[in-house]
Amino acid sequence: MKIGMNMLLWAPVVGEEHYPLFERLKETGFDGVEIPIHENPVDDYRRLGDHLDSIGLERTGTLALPPHQNPISADAGERTAALERMRGAADRTAAMGGTVIAGPFHSAYAVFSGSGPTDDEKQRSAEVMHASAQAAGAVDVLLACEFLNRFECYLLNTAADARELVRAVDHPAFSMLYDTHHAHIEEQDIESAILSSKAEIGHVHISENDRGVPGRGQVDWATTFRCLKEIDYDGWLMIEAFSRLDPDFAAAVHIWRDFSQDPDEVQRDGFTFVRDRWAEQA
């Protein structure tokens, strides 16, 4: 098991100005960081990866798709744009030495139709995701697709929804991202959600119900960690918490108040909580 920190706590775009922060995360004890992947030059990610190598931090990528890059759109142009974005993300993640791209890229973020998902939309997503997985697998990157709560998407809201998509995509480079925040909202039985997804879970986000410091909210951590160990999960436990440091990002994910004294409190206390609680589940 490895413990990582998602950089969205500080900024939606990560660059050289965050190098001192990487040092602090390394000092805390983190094994790696999760980097938002955008459409800036591939060399930006290569330089970032070189720096992370120099201080001994591994890395994964994270990605959400905008409305004009929608894998489930009836517009073939939007689906093609989504696939091209996914291919580019795989190249950028590989360039920085990353092994995983995590996120809700099964459909465009926060785009709603006014009804539940149709069979056609599920099929479109599976087709785009299969082609995306082919591109990711070619550069040794695993796609970890995230189900979201009903207020952020409508295609995948539960672990069962995500399992269905993983099985439809049917590619070794495509898996499920299990996020404790969304599961807390949508799942009636956390134990069943995890135990039933042993073959599909490829990545885990550790995120509190309020997106604050892990361990200070309502997520059932004892059951979560026990069940992850029961399925022999040995991948990333990636802390994902949000703040108001970037006003535009905070507005996009509906963060209207602070959940800690400062972001360093989140990473320090979050790391200690995850490390200790995981160890307790012998």
NORKATA-V150591 format. One record per residue. N is the residue number from 1. RES is the residue in one letter. OMEGA is omega in whole degrees, 0 to 359 (* if undefined). Layout:
N/RES/OMEGA, N/RES/OMEGA
This chain:
1/M/177, 2/K/179, 3/I/180, 4/G/180, 5/M/178, 6/N/186, 7/M/178, 8/L/174, 9/L/184, 10/W/186, 11/A/176, 12/P/177, 13/V/185, 14/V/180, 15/G/184, 16/E/180, 17/E/180, 18/H/179, 19/Y/178, 20/P/178, 21/L/177, 22/F/179, 23/E/180, 24/R/179, 25/L/177, 26/K/180, 27/E/178, 28/T/180, 29/G/181, 30/F/176, 31/D/183, 32/G/181, 33/V/176, 34/E/189, 35/I/173, 36/P/182, 37/I/180, 38/H/184, 39/E/175, 40/N/188, 41/P/179, 42/V/181, 43/D/177, 44/D/181, 45/Y/177, 46/R/178, 47/R/178, 48/L/178, 49/G/178, 50/D/179, 51/H/180, 52/L/175, 53/D/185, 54/S/179, 55/I/174, 56/G/175, 57/L/172, 58/E/182, 59/R/170, 60/T/177, 61/G/175, 62/T/189, 63/L/168, 64/A/185, 65/L/178, 66/P/185, 67/P/183, 68/H/176, 69/Q/190, 70/N/182, 71/P/183, 72/I/181, 73/S/173, 74/A/179, 75/D/182, 76/A/179, 77/G/178, 78/E/178, 79/R/177, 80/T/178, 81/A/178, 82/A/180, 83/L/179, 84/E/177, 85/R/179, 86/M/178, 87/R/178, 88/G/179, 89/A/178, 90/A/179, 91/D/181, 92/R/178, 93/T/178, 94/A/181, 95/A/179, 96/M/178, 97/G/180, 98/G/183, 99/T/184, 100/V/164, 101/I/182, 102/A/175, 103/G/183, 104/P/186, 105/F/174, 106/H/179, 107/S/179, 108/A/184, 109/Y/173, 110/A/173, 111/V/185, 112/F/180, 113/S/184, 114/G/177, 115/S/180, 116/G/182, 117/P/177, 118/T/176, 119/D/179, 120/D/180, 121/E/177, 122/K/180, 123/Q/179, 124/R/179, 125/S/181, 126/A/181, 127/E/179, 128/V/180, 129/M/178, 130/H/179, 131/A/177, 132/S/179, 133/A/177, 134/Q/180, 135/A/181, 136/A/180, 137/G/181, 138/A/178, 139/V/175, 140/D/176, 141/V/177, 142/L/173, 143/L/178, 144/A/190, 145/C/191, 146/E/169, 147/F/182, 148/L/176, 149/N/188, 150/R/180, 151/F/182, 152/E/175, 153/C/178, 154/Y/182, 155/L/180, 156/L/179, 157/N/184, 158/T/175, 159/A/179, 160/A/176, 161/D/182, 162/A/177, 163/R/180, 164/E/180, 165/L/179, 166/V/181, 167/R/178, 168/A/179, 169/V/172, 170/D/177, 171/H/183, 172/P/179, 173/A/180, 174/F/184, 175/S/178, 176/M/165, 177/L/177, 178/Y/181, 179/D/185, 180/T/178, 181/H/182, 182/H/178, 183/A/179, 184/H/181, 185/I/193, 186/E/186, 187/E/174, 188/Q/184, 189/D/182, 190/I/181, 191/E/180, 192/S/181, 193/A/182, 194/I/184, 195/L/179, 196/S/186, 197/S/183, 198/K/184, 199/A/187, 200/E/185, 201/I/179, 202/G/185, 203/H/181, 204/V/171, 205/H/176, 206/I/187, 207/S/183, 208/E/183, 209/N/180, 210/D/182, 211/R/179, 212/G/184, 213/V/177, 214/P/179, 215/G/182, 216/R/183, 217/G/190, 218/Q/180, 219/V/179, 220/D/185, 221/W/181, 222/A/179, 223/T/181, 224/T/182, 225/F/178, 226/R/183, 227/C/176, 228/L/176, 229/K/182, 230/E/178, 231/I/179, 232/D/177, 233/Y/183, 234/D/181, 235/G/182, 236/W/162, 237/L/189, 238/M/179, 239/I/176, 240/E/177, 241/A/183, 242/F/179, 243/S/178, 244/R/182, 245/L/176, 246/D/186, 247/P/182, 248/D/179, 249/F/179, 250/A/179, 251/A/182, 252/A/181, 253/V/172, 254/H/175, 255/I/187, 256/W/180, 257/R/178, 258/D/181, 259/F/181, 260/S/178, 261/Q/178, 262/D/183, 263/P/179, 264/D/176, 265/E/180, 266/V/183, 267/Q/181, 268/R/182, 269/D/178, 270/G/179, 271/F/181, 272/T/180, 273/F/182, 274/V/180, 275/R/186, 276/D/182, 277/R/176, 278/W/181, 279/A/180, 280/E/181, 281/Q/185, 282/A/*
